[in-house]
Every structure is written in C-alpha cells, then in structure tokens.
C-alpha cells in the first residue's frame, strides 16, 4: 500500500531563447518545475520571465521605455515605472521601495503550479529561488492576474480555476505574492520587489527544495515516465 503522502525535491529546469548578437538586451526564459521522489519524477508547473538590461539599453543610446513598449503589451506595462529623465524609478515605485537601485528589471510573465501540487507554496519557493538565482537585477516586477481571466488559459482546467469575482480573485493572488515579499505599486495593478531587501522568503532557511504533499490519483497524469523525457526541450 502506498503512503498517503508524497515527499520530493523540487528542481527548476530553465531554457532561454534570444538572438545571438551582442545587442540583445531583452532575454526571455522559460522553465518547468520538476519534483523528484524516491520512486518517480513529476512535472509540477512552469515559469516564464524576461530580463531587461536597462543599463545596456541606455549605454547604447536606446530608450528603455520605447524598447519595452515595442516588445509586447506585457512588457509595455512597465514603461511607467521609469521617471521622465530615465535615470531612476518613478515616484510610485520609490514610494513603495525608496531604496531600490536603478537598473535591470526582471519581468515575471507567468507562474503556474498544476492543480494536484498546490497547497505547498511551490509558487513562492520558485519566486524565492529566482530572486536568489538572477544576479544583477535591481527590480522584480509582475502583474498578478488569475489565469481564469486570461484568454489563452481561461478554459484550460489544468491551470485555471473557475471564474468568479475578478477583483476578489486578483486581491487573493496579490496577497499570495506578498508572502514572497512583493508589494503593490499604487494605482498600477502591478507589484514589485527590491531583491536587496530582506523579505519573508529569506527567513525560511535553506530547506526550500523539500516538499510534502498529499498523494492523489490525479498526480499520475503528471508523472515523467522516462528519463529520456527529462532530456527533451522544455515543454508545458
């Protein structure tokens, strides 16, 4: 008889896609979260984020606001985080993070934990790991939006919950990310983190990778059947 609980170690497998040229200043990373147990491995979720090399843009004579605006609607969200002189953060950002240094940004685009693996704060553990892993970033930013209100994911019950009261659901998600140290930037619907400040994730010690979950039959759908599958390009 199998145990009612499943214990495992979390891993983050990352890949990046960018043009092979020195002028590349915005790099998108995608990765999947994998949990290894004594018996099997499971795909637990995935993450997507973009690093924006603000200083390289300015040094090359490029305007980071124009660059963000021209990249996509998701990156354009953060144009207003710069001041008019492009030498510091906006007053709204500094109101929340007054000591934040000006420089490169990490935009967290998507963070998904599959339904059978929720409840163990794996999303928070992933955010904490990225904050420690990505060096040189001065500000981590995101727009919290439950996936049931995002067109590409709304009908995907693998990742999205049933739609309810949107404002309340957004507030709940913001409250969740607050546990990772993120703070709301007033009037923007977005959140930011100054990675130089000591936050909630820094007080957890060094046992982030170990998790214990209640075993369910649904987990079998996410089991990685063979080692060869782990070697394929990242998929979600």
Backbone as CSV, one residue per row, in Angstrom:
resi,resn,N_x,N_y,N_z,CA_x,CA_y,CA_z,C_x,C_y,C_z
1,UNK,0.843,-1.197,0.000,0.000,0.000,0.000,0.881,1.250,0.000
2,UNK,0.590,2.172,-0.898,1.383,3.382,-0.997,1.065,4.328,0.150
3,UNK,2.069,5.108,0.537,1.870,6.093,1.582,0.858,7.137,1.128
4,UNK,0.176,7.745,2.099,-0.812,8.767,1.804,-0.175,10.111,1.470
5,UNK,1.126,10.220,1.756,1.852,11.447,1.446,2.963,11.153,0.458
6,UNK,3.344,12.188,-0.270,4.439,12.052,-1.217,5.462,13.134,-0.898
7,UNK,6.710,12.740,-0.758,7.789,13.669,-0.440,8.728,13.765,-1.632
8,UNK,9.191,14.968,-1.897,10.066,15.117,-3.045,10.957,16.337,-2.950
9,UNK,11.857,16.443,-3.909,12.775,17.573,-4.018,12.460,18.315,-5.302
10,UNK,12.355,19.629,-5.220,11.991,20.457,-6.365,13.228,20.887,-7.150
11,UNK,13.061,20.890,-8.482,14.108,21.373,-9.371,13.496,22.335,-10.376
12,UNK,14.289,23.308,-10.789,13.850,24.261,-11.806,14.739,24.085,-13.028
13,UNK,14.124,23.696,-14.154,14.855,23.478,-15.404,14.555,24.648,-16.327
14,UNK,15.588,25.402,-16.703,15.408,26.632,-17.457,16.021,26.544,-18.849
15,UNK,15.402,27.274,-19.785,15.947,27.429,-21.128,15.676,28.857,-21.572
16,UNK,16.512,29.381,-22.440,16.356,30.751,-22.915,16.391,30.787,-24.433
17,UNK,15.692,31.750,-24.997,15.707,31.957,-26.439,16.014,33.429,-26.706
18,UNK,17.104,33.692,-27.452,17.447,35.070,-27.780,18.368,35.079,-28.994
19,UNK,18.371,36.206,-29.688,19.205,36.345,-30.872,20.677,36.330,-30.462
20,UNK,21.509,35.631,-31.236,22.933,35.501,-30.919,23.698,36.725,-31.425
21,UNK,23.433,37.843,-30.743,24.130,39.065,-31.104,24.371,39.881,-29.839
22,UNK,25.461,40.636,-29.782,25.808,41.367,-28.561,24.753,42.382,-28.133
23,UNK,23.958,42.880,-29.086,22.999,43.941,-28.776,21.718,43.425,-28.133
24,UNK,21.583,42.110,-27.982,20.366,41.560,-27.391,20.236,42.035,-25.946
25,UNK,19.140,42.740,-25.655,19.002,43.363,-24.337,17.778,42.891,-23.573
26,UNK,16.939,42.076,-24.213,15.783,41.517,-23.533,15.765,40.018,-23.813
27,UNK,15.905,39.230,-22.769,16.023,37.786,-22.921,14.894,37.106,-22.162
28,UNK,14.166,36.240,-22.856,13.051,35.525,-22.249,13.475,34.121,-21.854
29,UNK,13.139,33.735,-20.641,13.446,32.411,-20.119,12.147,31.663,-19.843
30,UNK,12.141,30.399,-20.166,11.025,29.533,-19.809,11.579,28.323,-19.070
31,UNK,10.829,27.836,-18.132,11.317,26.683,-17.383,10.185,25.892,-16.774
32,UNK,10.465,24.665,-16.452,9.457,23.866,-15.774,9.948,23.478,-14.392
33,UNK,9.012,23.335,-13.496,9.299,22.920,-12.133,9.070,21.413,-12.060
34,UNK,10.067,20.698,-11.617,10.005,19.243,-11.551,10.216,18.797,-10.106
35,UNK,9.469,17.782,-9.685,9.659,17.208,-8.360,10.129,15.771,-8.491
36,UNK,11.274,15.472,-7.892,11.816,14.112,-7.861,11.493,13.464,-6.519
37,UNK,10.962,12.240,-6.554,10.735,11.457,-5.346,11.624,10.223,-5.401
38,UNK,11.543,9.382,-4.395,12.339,8.155,-4.397,11.927,7.212,-5.530
39,UNK,10.668,7.333,-5.977,10.138,6.410,-6.974,10.033,7.011,-8.366
40,UNK,9.573,8.274,-8.446,9.275,8.864,-9.749,9.625,10.341,-9.775
41,UNK,9.457,10.926,-10.964,9.585,12.369,-11.146,8.270,12.899,-11.713
42,UNK,7.933,14.129,-11.338,6.671,14.729,-11.757,6.923,16.148,-12.268
43,UNK,6.185,16.515,-13.313,6.192,17.917,-13.734,5.147,18.629,-12.889
44,UNK,5.590,19.628,-12.179,4.785,20.277,-11.156,4.214,21.607,-11.635
45,UNK,4.931,22.287,-12.530,4.468,23.589,-13.010,5.468,24.186,-13.968
46,UNK,5.296,25.457,-14.278,6.226,26.128,-15.168,6.262,27.625,-14.903
47,UNK,7.308,28.270,-15.394,7.509,29.697,-15.178,8.058,30.330,-16.452
48,UNK,7.737,31.590,-16.642,8.257,32.346,-17.778,8.581,33.752,-17.292
49,UNK,9.785,34.223,-17.608,10.156,35.574,-17.199,11.107,36.182,-18.222
50,UNK,11.270,37.495,-18.137,12.098,38.231,-19.094,13.058,39.137,-18.325
51,UNK,14.323,39.107,-18.687,15.297,40.032,-18.104,15.483,41.217,-19.064
52,UNK,15.442,42.407,-18.514,15.551,43.637,-19.305,16.820,44.361,-18.868
53,UNK,17.775,44.442,-19.750,19.079,45.027,-19.438,19.031,46.529,-19.686
54,UNK,18.512,47.232,-18.699,18.250,48.669,-18.818,19.542,49.452,-19.053
55,UNK,20.587,49.170,-18.305,21.827,49.923,-18.448,22.442,49.726,-19.832
56,UNK,22.349,48.519,-20.372,22.877,48.275,-21.718,22.097,49.069,-22.750
57,UNK,20.777,49.180,-22.555,19.966,49.997,-23.465,20.409,51.449,-23.439
58,UNK,20.539,51.991,-22.229,20.919,53.396,-22.096,22.328,53.641,-22.632
59,UNK,23.242,52.721,-22.369,24.622,52.875,-22.845,24.687,52.845,-24.363
60,UNK,23.766,52.102,-24.982,23.735,52.008,-26.435,22.887,53.066,-27.102
61,UNK,22.397,54.013,-26.315,21.598,55.102,-26.873,20.143,54.751,-27.102
62,UNK,19.704,53.605,-26.565,18.304,53.197,-26.738,17.470,53.692,-25.557
63,UNK,16.214,53.935,-25.829,15.274,54.371,-24.804,14.560,53.140,-24.256
64,UNK,14.755,52.787,-22.979,14.130,51.580,-22.443,12.614,51.609,-22.476
65,UNK,12.038,52.787,-22.391,10.573,52.893,-22.469,10.089,52.498,-23.856
66,UNK,10.753,52.991,-24.888,10.380,52.616,-26.258,10.621,51.136,-26.497
67,UNK,11.722,50.615,-25.950,12.029,49.200,-26.134,10.946,48.315,-25.504
68,UNK,10.537,48.647,-24.301,9.501,47.870,-23.624,8.163,48.001,-24.333
69,UNK,7.855,49.205,-24.772,6.584,49.444,-25.450,6.514,48.704,-26.778
70,UNK,7.651,48.595,-27.461,7.667,47.947,-28.763,7.762,46.435,-28.713
71,UNK,8.126,45.883,-27.558,8.302,44.439,-27.440,6.965,43.712,-27.391
72,UNK,6.102,44.089,-26.468,4.798,43.439,-26.326,3.930,44.233,-25.359
73,UNK,2.652,43.900,-25.327,1.762,44.544,-24.376,2.143,44.242,-22.941
74,UNK,2.663,43.034,-22.707,3.051,42.651,-21.352,4.237,43.479,-20.854
75,UNK,5.227,43.705,-21.703,6.378,44.494,-21.280,6.050,45.986,-21.241
76,UNK,5.141,46.425,-22.104,4.748,47.838,-22.116,4.127,48.266,-20.794
77,UNK,3.612,47.314,-20.046,3.020,47.586,-18.733,3.967,48.338,-17.806
78,UNK,5.274,48.203,-18.028,6.246,48.708,-17.064,6.952,49.978,-17.525
79,UNK,6.485,50.567,-18.626,7.075,51.822,-19.092,6.953,52.916,-18.037
80,UNK,5.821,52.936,-17.332,5.591,53.999,-16.362,6.364,53.807,-15.064
81,UNK,7.156,52.748,-14.961,7.980,52.550,-13.773,9.248,53.397,-13.809
82,UNK,9.533,54.032,-14.972,10.697,54.903,-15.112,10.298,56.359,-14.880
83,UNK,11.242,57.171,-14.392,10.955,58.601,-14.308,11.180,59.248,-15.675
84,UNK,10.833,60.516,-15.811,10.903,61.190,-17.110,12.332,61.328,-17.611
85,UNK,13.278,61.425,-16.698,14.679,61.595,-17.098,15.356,60.275,-17.459
86,UNK,14.686,59.159,-17.197,15.236,57.817,-17.454,16.524,57.565,-16.681
87,UNK,16.576,58.132,-15.485,17.749,57.878,-14.640,17.345,57.374,-13.250
88,UNK,16.094,56.950,-13.142,15.616,56.442,-11.865,14.209,55.899,-11.996
89,UNK,13.711,55.341,-10.896,12.352,54.803,-10.895,11.330,55.915,-10.702
90,UNK,10.102,55.620,-11.053,9.027,56.588,-10.897,8.759,56.862,-9.418
91,UNK,8.044,57.943,-9.143,7.697,58.291,-7.764,6.850,57.198,-7.128
92,UNK,5.993,56.538,-7.936,5.131,55.476,-7.408,5.951,54.280,-6.938
93,UNK,6.987,53.933,-7.711,7.857,52.822,-7.314,8.641,53.191,-6.059
94,UNK,9.186,54.391,-6.024,10.006,54.809,-4.892,9.184,55.001,-3.631
95,UNK,7.894,55.234,-3.789,7.030,55.332,-2.621,6.974,53.998,-1.878
96,UNK,7.052,52.916,-2.648,6.974,51.569,-2.073,8.362,51.027,-1.744
97,UNK,9.305,51.251,-2.666,10.678,50.768,-2.478,11.635,51.960,-2.571
98,UNK,11.734,52.786,-1.515,12.520,54.027,-1.576,14.014,53.812,-1.780
99,UNK,14.536,52.642,-1.416,15.970,52.397,-1.540,16.337,51.549,-2.757
100,UNK,15.369,51.291,-3.625,15.633,50.450,-4.797,16.624,51.122,-5.732
101,UNK,17.693,50.423,-6.071,18.662,50.946,-7.014,18.080,50.911,-8.420
102,UNK,18.516,51.813,-9.248,18.046,51.867,-10.634,18.889,50.955,-11.501
103,UNK,18.219,50.185,-12.366,18.975,49.294,-13.242,18.108,48.254,-13.900
104,UNK,18.642,47.058,-14.056,17.981,45.999,-14.818,16.718,45.498,-14.108
105,UNK,15.758,45.045,-14.930,14.453,44.591,-14.443,14.269,43.115,-14.809
106,UNK,13.574,42.392,-13.950,13.097,41.053,-14.276,11.569,41.111,-14.282
107,UNK,10.975,40.806,-15.431,9.518,40.799,-15.565,9.032,39.361,-15.469
108,UNK,8.284,39.063,-14.425,7.709,37.723,-14.250,6.404,37.666,-15.033
109,UNK,6.413,36.908,-16.105,5.278,36.872,-17.021,4.226,35.861,-16.587
110,UNK,4.637,34.625,-16.293,3.698,33.574,-15.887,4.359,32.672,-14.847
111,UNK,3.558,32.267,-13.888,3.982,31.268,-12.907,2.795,30.349,-12.653
112,UNK,2.945,29.076,-13.007,1.847,28.119,-12.914,2.288,26.911,-12.093
113,UNK,1.462,26.528,-11.150,1.630,25.266,-10.433,0.391,24.427,-10.734
114,UNK,0.589,23.204,-11.221,-0.540,22.362,-11.596,-1.377,21.979,-10.371
115,UNK,-2.627,21.742,-10.613,-3.605,21.617,-9.535,-3.270,20.569,-8.466
116,UNK,-2.799,19.378,-8.809,-2.534,18.385,-7.761,-1.404,18.769,-6.805
117,UNK,-0.606,19.778,-7.191,0.578,20.108,-6.411,0.444,21.447,-5.678
118,UNK,-0.755,21.979,-5.673,-0.977,23.244,-4.982,-1.164,23.012,-3.484
119,UNK,-0.931,24.074,-2.728,-1.100,23.987,-1.284,0.192,23.838,-0.515
120,UNK,1.308,23.680,-1.221,2.617,23.541,-0.570,3.493,24.768,-0.806
121,UNK,2.894,25.846,-1.321,3.589,27.105,-1.586,4.755,26.925,-2.557
122,UNK,4.591,26.033,-3.519,5.642,25.799,-4.513,5.887,27.041,-5.351
123,UNK,4.830,27.805,-5.635,4.994,29.045,-6.383,5.893,30.025,-5.652
124,UNK,5.707,30.149,-4.354,6.544,31.042,-3.557,7.988,30.562,-3.543
125,UNK,8.169,29.263,-3.448,9.519,28.701,-3.458,10.215,28.998,-4.782
126,UNK,9.461,28.931,-5.876,10.023,29.240,-7.194,10.433,30.707,-7.271
127,UNK,9.580,31.604,-6.771,9.901,33.028,-6.786,11.148,33.311,-5.953
128,UNK,11.229,32.684,-4.785,12.396,32.887,-3.942,13.672,32.400,-4.587
129,UNK,13.579,31.273,-5.276,14.750,30.732,-5.968,15.204,31.659,-7.083
130,UNK,14.264,32.183,-7.863,14.624,33.098,-8.951,15.273,34.365,-8.418
131,UNK,14.764,34.872,-7.297,15.337,36.077,-6.711,16.795,35.854,-6.334
132,UNK,17.106,34.682,-5.807,18.483,34.360,-5.446,19.335,34.028,-6.659
133,UNK,18.705,33.421,-7.660,19.434,32.916,-8.820,19.854,34.022,-9.782
134,UNK,18.969,34.996,-10.007,19.208,36.018,-11.030,20.017,37.158,-10.428
135,UNK,21.246,37.258,-10.817,22.116,38.298,-10.294,22.029,39.587,-11.094
136,UNK,22.262,40.706,-10.435,22.339,41.994,-11.114,21.022,42.708,-11.313
137,UNK,19.905,42.056,-11.033,18.605,42.700,-11.222,18.335,43.658,-10.058
138,UNK,17.804,44.825,-10.371,17.505,45.823,-9.351,16.034,45.833,-8.958
139,UNK,15.166,45.276,-9.823,13.742,45.272,-9.526,13.088,44.077,-10.206
140,UNK,12.298,43.315,-9.446,11.474,42.240,-9.985,10.035,42.750,-10.032
141,UNK,9.365,42.551,-11.156,8.023,43.114,-11.308,7.065,42.072,-11.875
142,UNK,5.781,42.278,-11.628,4.756,41.368,-12.151,3.407,42.057,-12.156
143,UNK,2.484,41.537,-12.970,1.082,41.936,-12.922,0.276,40.698,-12.511
144,UNK,-0.121,40.598,-11.253,-0.890,39.428,-10.809,-2.250,39.368,-11.508
145,UNK,-2.491,38.258,-12.195,-3.767,38.077,-12.883,-4.105,36.586,-12.885
146,UNK,-5.141,36.193,-12.170,-5.547,34.781,-12.182,-5.805,34.318,-13.612
147,UNK,-5.331,33.128,-13.941,-5.372,32.669,-15.331,-6.778,32.443,-15.857
148,UNK,-7.764,32.325,-14.980,-9.136,32.180,-15.467,-9.638,33.458,-16.152
149,UNK,-8.874,34.554,-16.010,-9.248,35.808,-16.669,-8.282,36.176,-17.787
150,UNK,-7.442,35.219,-18.170,-6.506,35.410,-19.278,-6.962,34.518,-20.422
151,UNK,-7.282,35.133,-21.552,-7.906,34.414,-22.660,-7.244,33.114,-23.050
152,UNK,-5.917,33.088,-23.101,-5.202,31.897,-23.569,-5.315,30.732,-22.600
153,UNK,-5.699,30.991,-21.355,-5.700,29.940,-20.343,-7.068,29.715,-19.693
154,UNK,-8.016,30.599,-19.950,-9.282,30.599,-19.209,-10.001,29.255,-19.232
155,UNK,-9.922,28.528,-20.351,-10.638,27.262,-20.482,-9.757,26.046,-20.183
156,UNK,-8.525,26.299,-19.796,-7.598,25.212,-19.504,-7.702,24.863,-18.025
157,UNK,-8.459,23.837,-17.700,-8.682,23.473,-16.303,-7.438,22.851,-15.661
158,UNK,-6.418,22.629,-16.479,-5.150,22.135,-15.951,-4.461,23.214,-15.114
159,UNK,-4.716,24.478,-15.471,-4.026,25.567,-14.772,-4.970,26.615,-14.198
160,UNK,-6.158,26.773,-14.765,-7.056,27.853,-14.356,-8.205,27.341,-13.491
161,UNK,-8.552,28.130,-12.494,-9.715,27.830,-11.670,-10.967,28.360,-12.362
162,UNK,-12.123,28.066,-11.799,-13.371,28.613,-12.341,-13.423,30.106,-12.049
163,UNK,-13.898,30.883,-13.018,-14.009,32.333,-12.840,-15.060,32.648,-11.788
164,UNK,-14.813,33.690,-11.033,-15.759,34.112,-10.010,-15.841,35.618,-9.975
165,UNK,-15.439,36.215,-8.871,-15.390,37.662,-8.745,-13.963,38.105,-9.035
166,UNK,-13.756,38.758,-10.180,-12.405,39.046,-10.648,-11.605,39.878,-9.655
167,UNK,-12.176,40.959,-9.154,-11.439,41.831,-8.239,-10.994,41.080,-6.989
168,UNK,-11.882,40.236,-6.470,-11.549,39.461,-5.273,-10.453,38.441,-5.570
169,UNK,-10.523,37.808,-6.754,-9.523,36.810,-7.115,-8.148,37.447,-7.325
170,UNK,-8.137,38.666,-7.920,-6.868,39.379,-8.092,-6.285,39.744,-6.729
171,UNK,-7.144,40.183,-5.818,-6.684,40.546,-4.478,-6.075,39.342,-3.772
172,UNK,-6.692,38.183,-3.912,-6.168,36.964,-3.289,-4.793,36.611,-3.845
173,UNK,-4.639,36.784,-5.162,-3.355,36.467,-5.776,-2.275,37.450,-5.307
174,UNK,-2.649,38.721,-5.197,-1.700,39.713,-4.681,-1.290,39.373,-3.251
175,UNK,-2.253,38.955,-2.445,-1.949,38.583,-1.069,-0.984,37.398,-1.027
176,UNK,-1.148,36.488,-1.979,-0.252,35.333,-2.062,1.167,35.786,-2.377
177,UNK,1.318,36.668,-3.370,2.652,37.111,-3.753,3.288,38.006,-2.684
178,UNK,2.476,38.617,-1.853,3.010,39.393,-0.738,3.833,38.506,0.188
179,UNK,3.461,37.228,0.261,4.207,36.289,1.097,5.624,36.080,0.580
180,UNK,5.866,36.414,-0.681,7.205,36.304,-1.251,7.946,37.636,-1.192
181,UNK,7.309,38.656,-0.577,7.969,39.944,-0.418,7.561,41.002,-1.420
182,UNK,6.700,40.659,-2.376,6.260,41.633,-3.377,5.279,42.623,-2.760
183,UNK,5.319,43.865,-3.246,4.422,44.905,-2.769,3.711,45.551,-3.951
184,UNK,2.469,45.942,-3.735,1.689,46.581,-4.792,2.193,48.003,-5.036
185,UNK,2.333,48.355,-6.305,2.656,49.733,-6.686,1.327,50.462,-6.879
186,UNK,0.998,51.431,-6.035,-0.331,52.054,-6.041,-0.749,52.574,-7.414
187,UNK,-1.995,52.276,-7.759,-2.579,52.802,-8.979,-2.147,52.131,-10.256
188,UNK,-1.393,51.027,-10.180,-0.877,50.387,-11.391,-1.403,48.970,-11.603
189,UNK,-1.898,48.324,-10.556,-2.304,46.930,-10.675,-1.131,45.984,-10.770
190,UNK,0.065,46.483,-10.490,1.269,45.680,-10.575,1.990,45.627,-9.234
191,UNK,2.922,44.707,-9.121,3.688,44.534,-7.898,5.177,44.545,-8.222
192,UNK,5.983,44.855,-7.208,7.428,44.905,-7.414,8.139,44.427,-6.153
193,UNK,9.377,44.003,-6.365,10.224,43.529,-5.277,11.621,44.106,-5.435
194,UNK,12.129,44.699,-4.373,13.524,45.116,-4.322,14.312,43.927,-3.791
195,UNK,15.097,43.241,-4.638,15.757,41.992,-4.209,16.861,42.190,-3.189
196,UNK,17.263,43.433,-2.933,18.319,43.667,-1.951,17.780,43.696,-0.527
197,UNK,16.471,43.783,-0.391,15.867,43.859,0.937,15.590,42.458,1.486
198,UNK,15.757,42.286,2.774,15.438,41.019,3.414,13.937,40.864,3.475
199,UNK,13.419,39.761,2.938,11.985,39.546,2.886,11.576,38.223,3.501
200,UNK,10.292,37.890,3.392,9.777,36.655,4.001,10.488,35.390,3.539
201,UNK,10.868,35.316,2.272,11.496,34.105,1.767,12.902,33.910,2.346
202,UNK,13.555,35.006,2.719,14.900,34.904,3.285,14.888,34.321,4.693
203,UNK,13.724,34.281,5.319,13.622,33.805,6.699,13.241,32.324,6.775
204,UNK,13.181,31.661,5.629,12.754,30.262,5.594,13.891,29.286,5.842
205,UNK,15.113,29.773,5.855,16.234,28.850,5.994,16.641,28.295,4.639
206,UNK,17.231,27.099,4.627,17.779,26.531,3.393,17.119,25.225,2.973
207,UNK,15.880,25.011,3.391,15.208,23.745,3.065,14.084,23.938,2.058
208,UNK,14.245,24.905,1.159,13.187,25.242,0.215,12.813,24.082,-0.689
209,UNK,13.789,23.306,-1.096,13.561,22.327,-2.159,12.753,21.115,-1.708
210,UNK,12.624,20.893,-0.422,11.920,19.712,0.075,10.450,20.024,0.340
211,UNK,9.556,19.238,-0.255,8.124,19.453,-0.058,7.437,18.122,0.245
212,UNK,6.330,18.224,0.952,5.499,17.062,1.251,4.070,17.385,0.847
213,UNK,3.467,16.503,0.043,2.123,16.714,-0.471,1.253,15.499,-0.195
214,UNK,-0.038,15.715,-0.164,-0.970,14.602,-0.057,-1.037,13.893,-1.402
215,UNK,-0.841,12.597,-1.420,-0.833,11.830,-2.667,-2.251,11.725,-3.224
216,UNK,-2.402,11.968,-4.534,-3.695,11.833,-5.195,-3.520,11.060,-6.495
217,UNK,-4.591,10.459,-6.956,-4.549,9.720,-8.224,-4.272,10.653,-9.393
218,UNK,-4.712,11.902,-9.259,-4.544,12.878,-10.334,-3.068,13.164,-10.613
219,UNK,-2.225,12.970,-9.635,-0.799,13.222,-9.821,-0.187,12.349,-10.900
220,UNK,-0.760,11.166,-11.116,-0.199,10.238,-12.099,-0.186,10.826,-13.501
221,UNK,-1.088,11.749,-13.790,-1.119,12.387,-15.105,0.117,13.244,-15.345
222,UNK,0.820,13.581,-14.282,1.968,14.485,-14.380,3.293,13.761,-14.154
223,UNK,3.223,12.459,-14.043,4.444,11.688,-13.816,5.279,11.630,-15.083
224,UNK,6.585,11.851,-14.947,7.505,11.750,-16.073,7.877,10.283,-16.230
225,UNK,7.423,9.696,-17.327,7.506,8.244,-17.495,8.921,7.729,-17.685
226,UNK,9.791,8.525,-18.302,11.130,8.010,-18.611,12.161,9.112,-18.487
227,UNK,13.374,8.710,-18.221,14.464,9.672,-18.089,14.654,10.459,-19.378
228,UNK,14.421,9.803,-20.517,14.606,10.466,-21.802,13.720,11.704,-21.927
229,UNK,12.540,11.672,-21.332,11.634,12.807,-21.434,12.216,14.032,-20.744
230,UNK,13.006,13.812,-19.698,13.636,14.913,-18.990,14.667,15.618,-19.856
231,UNK,15.164,14.902,-20.859,16.227,15.463,-21.689,15.682,16.236,-22.883
232,UNK,14.400,16.167,-23.097,13.821,16.901,-24.215,13.813,18.386,-23.926
233,UNK,13.572,19.200,-24.947,13.427,20.629,-24.733,12.233,20.886,-23.842
234,UNK,12.282,21.974,-23.092,11.262,22.241,-22.095,9.900,22.402,-22.754
235,UNK,8.903,21.742,-22.157,7.544,21.828,-22.670,6.586,22.022,-21.497
236,UNK,5.448,22.656,-21.769,4.406,22.776,-20.762,3.078,22.866,-21.490
